[in-house]
Amino acid sequence: MKLLIGLSLIFIGIGLPQSKNPDEIINNVITNFNKVKDYQVDVNIKVDVEFIKVPETKAKIYFKQPDKVHLEAEGFAMLPKNGMEFSPSSLIKKDYTAIYEQDVDLNGYKTSIVKVIPLGDQGDVILSTLWIDQKYQVIRKVESTTKTNGTFAIDFSYDDKLKYPLPSKIVFSFNMDKLNIPPTISGETTTENPKKKNNHSGSTTKGKVIVDYSNYQVNKGVPDSVFEKDNKLSK
């Protein structure tokens, strides 16, 4: 009888709903990501934007806790910084209010939708919606609404066997008419026939940046000197 009761409790525990406390859900994801102290990774960047042709770019990304990011690429690399900083803690650097909405299926994964609202005038983002996989403690999707750049979304893919909560692929989706990108981005970028563009006047031009990650080196040590160049450029 004791054995049957014990087994029943185990199965009941398995079937219990996951946390519906939005702060707890987010903090669990951050705790999981904090296992990553630093990394460097090779990336292949593809840009899919109507009327703009950008060659595929190979690059290397360096990251170091809490929020140091450096991109090395030959030539032009159209990778929005919002897409580079996929550290969960970057979403809640300051005060915020989090709201649990519901659990939904996303591409075969059970996720909890949590809305994050920054408090006060803290930057461009005014609302972020997170699809969080509580089983693996990772973010599967982010959709953010901004003051100046419209709404953008980031979809995350991970390897089946997660050793670290780092994506194998991200897809950054945005509206070109809302994004502050000049018509001619670089010498390697060409635009389509303007007459063709006029045929679409009044419609929204959507764009995507697809980033594939490979050859992760995690917690091997990344020197601060890697990020010094970025600090000089930002001054």
C-alpha positions as CSV (number, residue, x, y, z in Angstrom):
1,M,0.0,0.0,0.0
2,K,2.8,2.4,0.9
3,L,4.5,1.6,-2.4
4,L,1.3,2.4,-4.3
5,I,0.8,5.7,-2.4
6,G,4.5,6.6,-3.1
7,L,4.1,5.9,-6.8
8,S,0.8,7.9,-6.9
9,L,2.5,10.9,-5.4
10,I,5.3,10.7,-7.9
11,F,2.9,10.6,-10.9
12,I,0.9,13.4,-9.4
13,G,4.0,15.5,-8.9
14,I,5.0,14.9,-12.6
15,G,1.5,16.1,-13.7
16,L,1.5,19.3,-11.5
17,P,1.6,22.5,-13.5
18,Q,4.8,24.4,-13.7
19,S,5.3,27.7,-11.9
20,K,2.9,30.5,-12.8
21,N,4.9,33.1,-10.9
22,P,6.4,35.3,-13.6
23,D,9.4,36.5,-11.5
24,E,10.2,32.9,-10.6
25,I,10.0,31.8,-14.2
26,I,12.4,34.5,-15.4
27,N,14.8,34.1,-12.5
28,N,15.1,30.4,-13.2
29,V,16.0,31.1,-16.8
30,I,18.6,33.7,-15.6
31,T,20.1,31.2,-13.1
32,N,20.4,28.6,-15.8
33,F,22.1,31.0,-18.2
34,N,24.5,32.1,-15.5
35,K,26.2,28.8,-15.9
36,V,27.7,30.4,-18.9
37,K,30.5,32.7,-17.8
38,D,31.8,33.4,-21.2
39,Y,31.9,32.0,-24.8
40,Q,33.1,32.5,-28.3
41,V,31.3,31.1,-31.3
42,D,31.4,31.1,-35.1
43,V,28.3,32.4,-36.8
44,N,26.9,32.5,-40.3
45,I,24.6,35.5,-41.0
46,K,22.0,35.5,-43.7
47,V,19.9,38.5,-44.5
48,D,16.5,38.1,-46.1
49,V,15.1,41.6,-46.9
50,E,13.0,42.5,-49.9
51,F,14.8,45.0,-52.3
52,I,18.1,44.6,-50.5
53,K,20.8,42.1,-51.3
54,V,23.4,41.4,-48.7
55,P,26.0,38.6,-49.1
56,E,26.1,35.9,-46.4
57,T,28.6,36.8,-43.7
58,K,30.8,34.7,-41.5
59,A,31.7,36.2,-38.1
60,K,32.7,35.4,-34.6
61,I,30.9,36.5,-31.5
62,Y,32.4,36.9,-28.0
63,F,30.4,37.1,-24.8
64,K,31.4,37.6,-21.2
65,Q,29.2,38.1,-18.2
66,P,27.3,40.1,-17.4
67,D,26.7,41.8,-20.7
68,K,29.9,42.2,-22.8
69,V,29.4,41.4,-26.4
70,H,31.8,41.7,-29.3
71,L,31.3,40.9,-33.0
72,E,34.2,40.3,-35.5
73,A,33.2,40.1,-39.1
74,E,34.8,40.8,-42.4
75,G,33.0,43.5,-44.3
76,F,29.4,44.3,-43.4
77,A,27.4,42.3,-41.0
78,M,23.7,43.2,-40.6
79,L,23.1,41.9,-37.1
80,P,21.0,44.1,-34.9
81,K,22.4,44.4,-31.4
82,N,19.1,43.3,-29.9
83,G,19.8,39.9,-31.7
84,M,23.3,39.6,-30.3
85,E,22.3,40.2,-26.7
86,F,20.2,37.1,-26.1
87,S,21.3,36.9,-22.4
88,P,18.0,36.7,-20.5
89,S,19.4,39.2,-17.9
90,S,19.7,41.9,-20.7
91,L,15.9,42.0,-20.9
92,I,15.5,43.0,-17.3
93,K,18.6,45.2,-16.4
94,K,16.4,47.7,-14.6
95,D,13.1,47.7,-12.8
96,Y,10.2,46.0,-14.5
97,T,6.8,44.4,-14.0
98,A,6.3,40.8,-15.1
99,I,2.9,39.2,-15.9
100,Y,2.3,35.5,-16.4
101,E,-0.3,35.1,-19.2
102,Q,-0.7,31.4,-20.2
103,D,0.9,28.2,-21.2
104,V,1.0,27.5,-25.0
105,D,2.5,25.1,-27.4
106,L,5.3,26.6,-29.5
107,N,6.8,24.5,-32.3
108,G,6.2,21.3,-30.2
109,Y,7.5,22.8,-26.9
110,K,5.4,23.7,-23.9
111,T,6.1,27.4,-23.1
112,S,4.9,29.9,-20.6
113,I,4.1,33.4,-21.9
114,V,5.4,36.1,-19.7
115,K,5.1,39.8,-20.5
116,V,7.8,42.2,-19.2
117,I,7.1,45.9,-18.9
118,P,10.0,48.2,-18.0
119,L,9.1,50.8,-15.4
120,G,9.7,54.4,-16.1
121,D,11.6,55.8,-19.1
122,Q,14.3,53.2,-19.4
123,G,15.0,52.9,-23.0
124,D,13.5,52.1,-26.4
125,V,11.7,48.9,-25.5
126,I,8.3,49.4,-23.9
127,L,7.0,45.8,-23.8
128,S,8.6,42.4,-24.3
129,T,6.7,39.1,-24.5
130,L,8.7,36.0,-23.7
131,W,7.9,32.4,-24.5
132,I,9.8,30.5,-21.9
133,D,10.3,26.7,-21.9
134,Q,10.3,25.9,-18.2
135,K,11.4,22.3,-18.7
136,Y,14.8,23.4,-20.2
137,Q,14.8,26.9,-18.6
138,V,15.4,28.7,-21.9
139,I,13.6,31.4,-23.9
140,R,12.1,30.0,-27.1
141,K,10.9,33.4,-28.5
142,V,10.9,37.1,-27.7
143,E,8.7,39.7,-29.2
144,S,9.4,43.3,-28.3
145,T,7.6,46.6,-29.0
146,T,9.8,49.7,-29.2
147,K,9.3,53.4,-29.2
148,T,11.2,54.1,-32.4
149,N,11.9,50.8,-34.2
150,G,8.4,49.2,-34.2
151,T,8.0,45.6,-33.2
152,F,10.6,42.9,-33.7
153,A,10.7,39.2,-32.9
154,I,13.5,36.7,-32.1
155,D,13.0,33.0,-32.5
156,F,15.5,30.7,-30.8
157,S,16.5,27.1,-31.7
158,Y,18.6,24.9,-29.5
159,D,20.3,21.5,-29.9
160,D,18.3,18.6,-28.6
161,K,20.9,17.8,-25.9
162,L,21.4,21.1,-24.1
163,K,24.6,21.3,-22.1
164,Y,24.5,25.1,-21.9
165,P,21.4,27.3,-22.7
166,L,22.9,28.7,-25.9
167,P,21.1,28.8,-29.2
168,S,22.1,26.9,-32.3
169,K,20.1,29.3,-34.4
170,I,18.2,32.5,-34.1
171,V,15.8,34.3,-36.5
172,F,15.4,38.0,-36.0
173,S,12.3,39.3,-37.7
174,F,11.4,43.0,-38.2
175,N,9.7,45.6,-40.3
176,M,12.0,47.6,-42.5
177,D,9.8,50.7,-42.6
178,K,10.1,50.9,-38.8
179,L,13.8,50.1,-38.5
180,N,16.3,52.9,-38.6
181,I,18.5,51.5,-41.4
182,P,19.7,53.7,-44.2
183,P,18.6,52.8,-47.8
184,T,22.2,52.0,-48.8
185,I,23.8,50.1,-46.0
186,S,27.2,49.4,-47.4
187,G,29.2,49.2,-50.6
188,E,28.5,45.4,-50.7
189,T,24.7,46.0,-50.4
190,T,22.6,46.6,-53.5
191,T,19.0,47.5,-53.8
192,E,16.4,46.3,-56.3
193,N,14.9,48.4,-59.1
194,P,13.2,51.4,-57.3
195,K,10.2,51.0,-59.7
196,K,9.6,47.6,-58.3
197,K,9.6,49.0,-54.8
198,N,7.1,51.6,-55.8
199,N,4.6,48.9,-56.7
200,H,4.5,48.0,-53.1
201,S,4.0,51.5,-51.8
202,G,1.9,51.6,-48.6
203,S,2.8,48.0,-47.7
204,T,5.1,46.9,-45.0
205,T,8.5,45.5,-46.0
206,K,9.5,42.7,-43.7
207,G,13.0,41.5,-43.1
208,K,14.8,38.6,-41.4
209,V,18.3,38.0,-40.2
210,I,19.1,34.3,-39.7
211,V,22.1,33.5,-37.5
212,D,23.5,30.0,-37.3
213,Y,25.9,29.2,-34.5
214,S,28.7,26.6,-34.5
215,N,31.9,25.7,-32.6
216,Y,31.0,27.0,-29.3
217,Q,33.8,27.4,-26.8
218,V,32.2,27.9,-23.4
219,N,33.8,28.9,-20.1
220,K,37.3,28.8,-21.6
221,G,38.1,32.4,-20.7
222,V,37.7,35.5,-22.9
223,P,40.0,38.3,-22.0
224,D,38.6,41.8,-21.4
225,S,40.9,43.1,-24.1
226,V,38.6,41.6,-26.7
227,F,35.9,44.1,-25.7
228,E,38.2,47.2,-25.4
229,K,37.7,48.2,-29.1
230,D,34.0,48.3,-28.7
231,N,34.4,50.6,-25.6
232,K,36.6,53.0,-27.6
233,L,34.1,53.1,-30.5
234,S,31.2,53.9,-28.1
235,K,33.0,57.0,-26.7
